[in-house]
Amino acid sequence: MFPIPEDLAPSDKNKLTSYLPIRNKGNDFEWDIITGMVLGHAMKKQIKQYDFDQFREDCRTQFLVRLDQPSFWDVLDRMYFSTKAVFNISPIFLLFKAQRKGSGKAELGASNVRMGDLFFGLTGNADPLNDVNDQLNFVERQMLHVLQQKLTDDTGHDASEKPYLPYIAKAFQDDINFLAAHPKYLLQELTNTLRLYAFSYCSQMALNIAAWKDGEPVSKPLYFILDVEKASTERINVHRGYRLFANTSEWLFPMLSALEAIQRKELKRPLWQVFKDCADHPDQDGILKVLNGYLDAFAKVRELPSRGGAGTVEAAFDQLIGLAIEQFKVNKTTRSEINEKYTKELEKQICGDFIQTRGRAGRVLVLNQDQLLLLTNLAIGMNEKLRLHELMDEFRRRGFYLDGQTQQVLVGFYERMGNVERMSDSGDAVYVRKTV
């Protein structure tokens, strides 16, 4: 199959429908809905045309048959339904948060659907979570049984994008499986896990977006400090962390919109994959003809100087990316302003929880204690404990880097939490246990 459309033609506007959940406006994410969407995708289940009030009434009917004292239903109603505490019983009840009464997604909100698609791409078509091992009492088991009778299979959430960052996708799948083995912790931390990964995905994609010639992406260094630390300017990696992210995030919209223009209608592929598919295709002359024709037409539509015909597929992709970035630097258009809005929205809506201003050091990337504890538990995962250097490897696999000074503060934090075993003064002999 030809790796790009053979009828490529430039559009008057830059379009972006994949790989980035942010737009230049309209990014008010509702994380309860997103959480329900992700869980439904992972379980391949949904609640459809069955509202919460009907569920409440069905539970009432169920219990009135079983209760010796029917008035006890009023107690259960106050305990579980009036306070909405029923949502804290089992992760399955989170499916109410993403309920679609019709066949479309519009009622979930466009921004929520975009963020959901990001996580659908990370989970891919992995096997569904069939078992969430809830430890429930008799009353709660009855409520769950009522709901399970109303669940329907949801096969409409197949991933429409190949993962841009396979290493992040693998880590995310590992972490979802770990959370599923601890249902109460999943209930408590699934939303926070999604927010953690939304930042990790966007920041790591920003760092990898320009490395499309290098093949499958790898984790790139991005350094954080703990919120209890001082951020002195002498700590070069920490000082560079935010600026590195801010500078590379400016490439996301230009390069992803360029990628969008050359995608086939089938499963979306990352830029590095499209380039590889084109470079490996036997009909190099045919691909060059299509790309050169598109590049010439694109330069004319954007009123940019023609780069001349490329002699290789790699040169053609170089020109594609060069033109995509150059169009946003032309002062007589509003494109530069639009790109600035994308970067500002990304920082505000997804990355704000990880950025602080620290005096002369300026803006730095920070992990607070709640984020750190969650990241620690996810990194240890199914293991009982990990050596400190193994734990740092797992942090880095998820896109979070800590320098030696921060690691020393981190060990002190773990010791105060009581989840560290120090076999000797050597760093290799420090073991960290999860708190779940």
C-alpha positions as CSV (number, residue, x, y, z in Angstrom):
1,M,0.0,0.0,0.0
2,F,1.2,3.5,-0.9
3,P,2.3,5.0,2.5
4,I,0.8,8.5,1.8
5,P,-2.3,9.7,-0.2
6,E,-1.4,10.0,-3.9
7,D,-3.7,13.0,-4.3
8,L,-2.0,15.3,-1.7
9,A,-3.2,18.9,-1.9
10,P,-2.6,21.7,0.6
11,S,-5.5,23.2,2.6
12,D,-5.9,26.9,3.2
13,K,-5.9,26.1,7.0
14,N,-3.7,24.0,9.2
15,K,-5.8,21.2,10.6
16,L,-5.0,19.0,13.6
17,T,-7.3,16.1,14.6
18,S,-4.8,13.6,16.1
19,Y,-2.0,13.1,18.6
20,L,-2.5,16.3,20.6
21,P,-5.6,16.9,22.8
22,I,-5.1,20.7,22.9
23,R,-6.6,23.2,20.5
24,N,-6.1,26.9,20.5
25,K,-9.3,27.3,22.5
26,G,-12.1,25.2,24.1
27,N,-9.9,23.1,26.4
28,D,-12.0,22.8,29.5
29,F,-11.4,19.2,30.4
30,E,-13.8,17.4,32.8
31,W,-11.7,14.7,34.3
32,D,-14.6,12.8,35.8
33,I,-15.9,12.2,32.3
34,I,-12.5,11.4,30.9
35,T,-11.9,8.9,33.7
36,G,-15.1,7.2,32.9
37,M,-14.3,7.1,29.2
38,V,-10.8,5.6,29.8
39,L,-12.2,2.9,32.2
40,G,-15.0,2.0,29.7
41,H,-12.4,1.6,26.9
42,A,-10.2,-0.5,29.2
43,M,-13.1,-2.7,30.2
44,K,-14.8,-2.6,26.7
45,K,-18.1,-1.9,28.6
46,Q,-20.5,1.1,28.7
47,I,-23.7,2.2,30.4
48,K,-26.2,3.2,27.7
49,Q,-29.7,4.6,28.0
50,Y,-29.8,3.8,31.7
51,D,-29.6,6.8,34.0
52,F,-28.6,7.1,37.6
53,D,-32.2,7.6,38.9
54,Q,-33.3,4.4,37.2
55,F,-30.4,2.5,38.7
56,R,-31.4,3.9,42.1
57,E,-35.0,2.7,41.7
58,D,-33.8,-0.8,40.5
59,C,-31.6,-1.1,43.6
60,R,-34.6,-0.1,45.8
61,T,-36.7,-2.8,44.1
62,Q,-33.9,-5.4,44.6
63,F,-33.5,-4.6,48.3
64,L,-37.2,-4.4,49.2
65,V,-37.5,-8.0,48.1
66,R,-34.6,-9.1,50.3
67,L,-34.9,-6.9,53.4
68,D,-36.8,-8.1,56.4
69,Q,-37.4,-4.4,57.3
70,P,-38.3,-2.4,54.2
71,S,-37.7,0.8,56.0
72,F,-34.0,0.0,56.1
73,W,-33.9,1.0,52.4
74,D,-34.2,4.6,53.5
75,V,-30.9,4.1,55.4
76,L,-29.2,2.6,52.4
77,D,-30.6,5.4,50.2
78,R,-29.1,8.1,52.4
79,M,-25.8,6.2,52.8
80,Y,-25.1,5.4,49.1
81,F,-27.3,7.5,46.8
82,S,-28.1,10.8,48.4
83,T,-24.4,11.4,49.1
84,K,-23.4,9.7,45.8
85,A,-21.1,7.5,47.9
86,V,-22.1,4.7,45.5
87,F,-19.5,5.9,43.2
88,N,-16.9,5.0,45.7
89,I,-17.9,1.3,45.8
90,S,-16.3,0.0,42.6
91,P,-14.5,1.5,39.6
92,I,-17.3,0.1,37.4
93,F,-19.6,2.8,38.8
94,L,-17.3,5.4,37.1
95,L,-18.9,4.4,33.8
96,F,-21.9,6.6,34.8
97,K,-19.5,9.5,34.4
98,A,-19.1,8.9,30.7
99,Q,-22.6,7.8,29.8
100,R,-23.7,8.4,26.2
101,K,-27.5,8.3,25.7
102,G,-27.2,8.5,22.0
103,S,-24.7,7.0,19.5
104,G,-22.5,10.1,19.2
105,K,-19.8,11.6,21.4
106,A,-20.9,15.2,21.2
107,E,-22.6,15.1,24.6
108,L,-19.4,14.2,26.3
109,G,-17.7,17.4,25.2
110,A,-15.3,17.8,22.3
111,S,-12.3,18.5,24.6
112,N,-13.1,15.4,26.7
113,V,-13.3,13.3,23.6
114,R,-9.9,14.5,22.4
115,M,-8.3,13.7,25.7
116,G,-10.1,10.3,25.8
117,D,-8.7,9.6,22.3
118,L,-5.2,10.3,23.6
119,F,-5.6,7.5,26.2
120,F,-7.3,5.2,23.8
121,G,-4.2,5.5,21.7
122,L,-2.0,4.6,24.7
123,T,-4.0,1.6,25.6
124,G,-4.4,0.6,22.0
125,N,-6.3,-2.6,21.4
126,A,-4.9,-4.3,24.5
127,D,-7.0,-7.1,26.1
128,P,-9.9,-5.6,28.2
129,L,-9.8,-5.5,32.0
130,N,-12.2,-8.3,32.6
131,D,-11.6,-8.6,36.3
132,V,-11.6,-5.7,38.8
133,N,-11.2,-7.6,42.1
134,D,-13.5,-5.6,44.3
135,Q,-13.7,-6.5,48.0
136,L,-17.3,-5.5,48.7
137,N,-19.8,-6.2,51.4
138,F,-23.1,-7.9,50.8
139,V,-25.1,-4.7,50.2
140,E,-22.5,-3.4,47.8
141,R,-22.3,-6.7,45.9
142,Q,-26.1,-6.4,45.3
143,M,-25.8,-2.9,43.9
144,L,-23.0,-3.9,41.6
145,H,-25.0,-6.9,40.4
146,V,-27.9,-4.6,39.5
147,L,-25.5,-2.4,37.5
148,Q,-23.8,-5.3,35.8
149,Q,-27.1,-6.5,34.3
150,K,-27.3,-3.1,32.5
151,L,-23.7,-3.0,31.1
152,T,-23.3,-3.4,27.3
153,D,-20.3,-4.2,25.3
154,D,-18.6,-1.2,23.9
155,T,-16.7,-2.0,20.7
156,G,-16.7,1.6,19.3
157,H,-13.5,2.7,21.1
158,D,-10.9,1.0,19.0
159,A,-7.8,3.1,18.8
160,S,-7.7,5.3,15.8
161,E,-4.0,6.2,16.2
162,K,-0.8,4.2,16.5
163,P,1.0,5.2,19.7
164,Y,3.4,8.1,19.0
165,L,5.5,7.1,22.0
166,P,5.4,3.3,22.4
167,Y,7.5,3.4,25.6
168,I,4.9,5.7,27.2
169,A,2.1,3.5,26.0
170,K,3.7,0.4,27.5
171,A,4.2,2.1,30.8
172,F,0.6,3.3,30.8
173,Q,-0.7,-0.2,30.1
174,D,1.4,-1.6,32.9
175,D,0.1,1.1,35.3
176,I,-3.6,0.5,34.4
177,N,-3.1,-3.2,35.0
178,F,-1.5,-2.5,38.4
179,L,-4.4,-0.2,39.4
180,A,-6.9,-2.8,38.3
181,A,-5.3,-5.2,40.8
182,H,-6.0,-2.6,43.5
183,P,-9.6,-1.4,42.9
184,K,-9.7,1.0,45.9
185,Y,-6.5,2.6,44.8
186,L,-7.8,2.8,41.3
187,L,-10.9,4.6,42.5
188,Q,-8.7,7.0,44.4
189,E,-5.9,7.6,41.9
190,L,-7.1,6.8,38.4
191,T,-7.9,10.5,37.6
192,N,-4.6,11.6,39.0
193,T,-2.8,8.9,37.0
194,L,-4.5,10.2,33.8
195,R,-3.4,13.8,34.6
196,L,0.1,12.6,35.2
197,Y,0.2,10.8,31.9
198,A,-1.4,13.7,30.0
199,F,1.6,15.8,31.0
200,S,4.1,13.1,30.5
201,Y,2.8,12.3,27.0
202,C,2.7,15.9,25.9
203,S,6.1,16.8,27.3
204,Q,7.8,13.7,25.9
205,M,6.2,14.2,22.5
206,A,7.5,17.8,22.5
207,L,11.0,16.5,23.2
208,N,10.8,13.8,20.5
209,I,8.8,15.5,17.8
210,A,11.9,16.8,15.9
211,A,13.7,13.4,16.1
212,W,11.6,11.8,13.4
213,K,14.6,10.5,11.5
214,D,15.8,8.5,14.5
215,G,13.1,5.8,14.4
216,E,11.0,4.8,17.4
217,P,11.2,7.5,20.1
218,V,13.0,6.9,23.4
219,S,12.6,8.7,26.8
220,K,14.2,12.1,26.7
221,P,15.7,13.8,29.8
222,L,13.4,16.3,31.5
223,Y,14.4,17.2,35.0
224,F,12.1,18.0,38.0
225,I,12.6,19.0,41.6
226,L,10.5,18.3,44.6
227,D,8.2,21.0,45.8
228,V,10.1,21.2,49.1
229,E,13.5,21.9,47.4
230,K,15.1,25.2,46.5
231,A,15.8,25.7,42.8
232,S,19.3,27.3,42.6
233,T,20.5,28.5,39.2
234,E,23.6,26.3,39.7
235,R,21.6,23.2,39.0
236,I,21.8,23.3,35.3
237,N,19.5,20.4,34.4
238,V,16.7,21.6,36.7
239,H,17.2,25.2,35.4
240,R,16.9,24.0,31.8
241,G,13.9,21.7,32.3
242,Y,11.1,24.1,31.8
243,R,12.8,26.1,29.1
244,L,13.5,22.8,27.2
245,F,9.9,21.9,27.4
246,A,8.6,25.4,26.5
247,N,10.9,25.7,23.5
248,T,10.2,22.2,22.0
249,S,6.4,22.5,22.6
250,E,6.4,25.3,20.0
251,W,7.0,22.7,17.3
252,L,4.0,20.5,18.2
253,F,1.2,22.2,16.3
254,P,3.3,23.1,13.2
255,M,4.8,19.6,12.8
256,L,1.6,17.7,13.8
257,S,-0.5,19.7,11.4
258,A,2.1,18.9,8.7
259,L,1.7,15.2,9.6
260,E,-2.1,15.5,9.5
261,A,-1.9,16.7,5.9
262,I,0.0,13.6,4.7
263,Q,-1.9,10.9,6.7
264,R,-3.9,8.2,5.1
265,K,-7.5,7.8,6.2
266,E,-6.8,4.5,7.9
267,L,-5.1,4.2,11.3
268,K,-3.2,7.3,12.0
269,R,0.6,6.9,12.3
270,P,3.3,9.1,14.0
271,L,5.6,11.2,11.9
272,W,8.6,8.9,12.5
273,Q,6.5,6.0,11.3
274,V,5.2,7.7,8.2
275,F,8.8,8.7,7.3
276,K,10.0,5.2,7.8
277,D,7.2,3.7,5.7
278,C,8.0,6.2,2.9
279,A,11.8,5.6,3.1
280,D,11.3,1.8,3.0
281,H,8.7,1.8,0.2
282,P,10.0,0.3,-3.1
283,D,8.5,3.1,-5.3
284,Q,10.8,6.0,-4.2
285,D,10.3,7.9,-7.5
286,G,6.5,7.8,-7.0
287,I,6.7,9.0,-3.4
288,L,9.1,11.8,-4.4
289,K,6.8,12.9,-7.2
290,V,3.8,13.1,-4.8
291,L,5.8,14.9,-2.1
292,N,7.5,17.4,-4.4
293,G,4.2,18.3,-6.0
294,Y,2.6,18.8,-2.6
295,L,5.6,20.9,-1.3
296,D,5.5,23.2,-4.3
297,A,1.8,23.7,-4.0
298,F,2.0,24.3,-0.2
299,A,4.7,26.9,-0.6
300,K,2.6,28.8,-3.1
301,V,-0.6,28.7,-1.0
302,R,1.4,29.9,2.1
303,E,3.3,32.5,0.0
304,L,6.6,31.0,1.0
305,P,9.8,30.7,-1.2
306,S,9.9,27.4,-3.0
307,R,12.6,25.0,-1.7
308,G,13.1,23.4,-5.1
309,G,12.5,19.7,-5.8
310,A,13.9,17.3,-3.2
311,G,16.1,14.5,-4.5
312,T,15.5,12.0,-1.7
313,V,12.5,11.1,0.6
314,E,14.5,12.3,3.6
315,A,15.2,15.7,1.9
316,A,11.5,15.9,1.0
317,F,10.5,15.4,4.7
318,D,13.1,18.0,5.7
319,Q,11.4,20.5,3.4
320,L,8.0,19.5,4.7
321,I,8.9,20.2,8.2
322,G,10.9,23.3,7.3
323,L,7.9,24.8,5.5
324,A,5.5,23.8,8.2
325,I,7.6,25.7,10.8
326,E,8.4,28.7,8.6
327,Q,4.7,29.5,7.8
328,F,4.2,30.3,11.5
329,K,7.1,32.8,11.5
330,V,5.5,35.0,8.8
331,N,4.5,38.2,10.5
332,K,1.8,39.2,8.0
333,T,-0.4,36.3,9.0
334,T,-2.0,35.3,12.3
335,R,-0.5,31.9,12.3
336,S,2.2,32.8,14.8
337,E,-0.5,34.0,17.2
338,I,-2.4,30.7,16.7
339,N,0.7,28.7,17.5
340,E,1.3,30.8,20.6
341,K,-2.3,30.0,21.8
342,Y,-1.6,26.3,21.4
343,T,1.5,26.5,23.5
344,K,-0.2,28.6,26.2
345,E,-3.2,26.3,26.3
346,L,-1.0,23.3,26.6
347,E,0.9,24.9,29.5
348,K,-2.3,26.1,31.2
349,Q,-4.6,23.1,30.9
350,I,-2.2,20.2,31.0
351,C,1.1,21.2,32.4
352,G,0.2,23.9,35.0
353,D,0.2,21.4,37.9
354,F,3.9,20.7,37.2
355,I,5.2,24.2,36.8
356,Q,6.2,26.7,39.5
357,T,8.0,30.0,39.5
358,R,11.0,30.0,41.8
359,G,12.6,33.4,42.2
360,R,15.8,34.0,40.2
361,A,15.7,30.4,38.9
362,G,12.5,31.3,37.0
363,R,10.0,28.6,36.0
364,V,10.9,25.0,36.9
365,L,9.3,21.6,36.7
366,V,8.1,20.4,40.1
367,L,6.6,17.2,41.6
368,N,4.5,17.7,44.7
369,Q,4.3,15.0,47.4
370,D,1.0,13.5,46.1
371,Q,2.3,13.3,42.6
372,L,5.6,11.8,43.8
373,L,3.9,9.1,46.0
374,L,1.6,8.2,43.1
375,L,4.5,8.0,40.7
376,T,6.4,5.8,43.2
377,N,3.6,3.3,43.6
378,L,3.0,3.1,39.8
379,A,6.8,2.7,39.2
380,I,7.1,-0.2,41.7
381,G,3.9,-1.7,40.4
382,M,3.5,-5.4,40.8
383,N,6.9,-5.6,42.6
384,E,7.0,-5.5,46.4
385,K,10.0,-3.1,46.3
386,L,12.7,-1.8,44.0
387,R,16.3,-0.6,44.5
388,L,16.6,3.2,44.3
389,H,18.4,3.1,40.9
390,E,15.7,0.7,39.6
391,L,13.0,3.1,40.8
392,M,14.7,6.0,39.0
393,D,14.8,3.9,35.8
394,E,11.0,3.5,36.1
395,F,10.6,7.2,36.7
396,R,12.6,7.9,33.6
397,R,10.6,5.4,31.5
398,R,7.5,7.5,32.4
399,G,9.3,10.8,31.5
400,F,10.4,12.1,34.9
401,Y,14.0,12.7,35.6
402,L,15.6,13.6,39.0
403,D,19.2,14.7,39.5
404,G,21.4,13.4,42.3
405,Q,20.6,16.2,44.7
406,T,16.9,15.6,44.3
407,Q,17.4,11.9,44.7
408,Q,18.9,12.5,48.2
409,V,15.9,14.6,49.2
410,L,13.7,11.9,47.8
411,V,15.3,9.2,50.0
412,G,14.7,11.5,53.1
413,F,11.0,11.8,52.0
414,Y,10.7,8.0,51.7
415,E,12.3,7.5,55.1
416,R,9.8,9.8,56.7
417,M,7.0,7.8,55.0
418,G,8.5,4.6,56.4
419,N,8.7,2.8,53.1
420,V,12.4,2.6,52.6
421,E,14.9,-0.1,53.6
422,R,18.5,1.0,53.9
423,M,20.9,-2.0,53.8
424,S,24.0,0.2,53.9
425,D,25.0,3.8,53.1
426,S,25.4,2.8,49.5
427,G,22.7,4.1,47.2
428,D,22.4,0.6,45.6
429,A,21.4,-0.8,48.9
430,V,18.4,1.5,49.4
431,Y,15.1,-0.3,48.7
432,V,11.8,1.5,48.3
433,R,8.4,-0.2,49.0
434,K,5.1,0.9,47.6
435,T,2.4,2.1,50.0
436,V,-0.5,0.3,48.4
